[in-house]
Amino acid sequence: MIADTLEPNAIISEVARRYGLRPRQVSAWRREARKKSASVLQDILLPSCRLLCNHPVWAAADA
């Protein structure tokens, strides 16, 4: 259902109606899903970026 709200031109009230829910509840769930996905990305990508940025090949390129 949350994926439905992320589709281009999706309208939260229409998605909520389709599932028999209130738009406010769908919006809250969507917000929570985005927070969690941002947190996961931060936990995974930032350490990887730090490793890559400190790699000798990249460090030499910046010098």
N, C-alpha and C positions, 0 to 999 in steps of 0.2 A: 504494500500500500504506500509506504514512504517513497519507494521508487516511482510510483505513479505521479507524485507531486514534483519530482525532479525532471519530468519530461518537459521538453520545450512547450511553451504556451499552456502549461497545466495551471488550472485554477483550483486552489485548495478547497474552496467551498464545493466545487463539483466533485472532487475526489472524495471529500467527506460524505457528501450525499450518497455517492455510489456505494459506500461501505456502511451507511447508516450511522455515521458519527457526526459530532459537532466540529465545525472548522477550527475552533480554538484548540480542541484536543489534537487534531491532526497537525496543526501548526506547532504545538508543543512537542509532539513526537518527532517532527521533522527537525526542529531545533536541536533536540537531544541527539538525534542521529548525526547531525552535522558536527556537533561538539565532539562526539565520540570518534568520528572519522578523522577529524582534525587532530585529535589527541593521538590516534594510532599513527597517522602520518608523521607527526612530530617525533614520536617514539622510535619510528623506523628510519625515516629519512635523515633527520638531523645527525645521528651518529654516523651514518653512511657518508654524508657530505663532509663531516669533519675528517673522517678517515681519508677520503679522496683528496680533500683540500690540503691535507698535510702530507700526502704522498710525495716522494722526492721528484717525480716527474712534473707534478703541478707546481710544487714549490720552486723548481728551477725555472719554470715558465714565467712566474711572477717576478723573478729577480731581474 
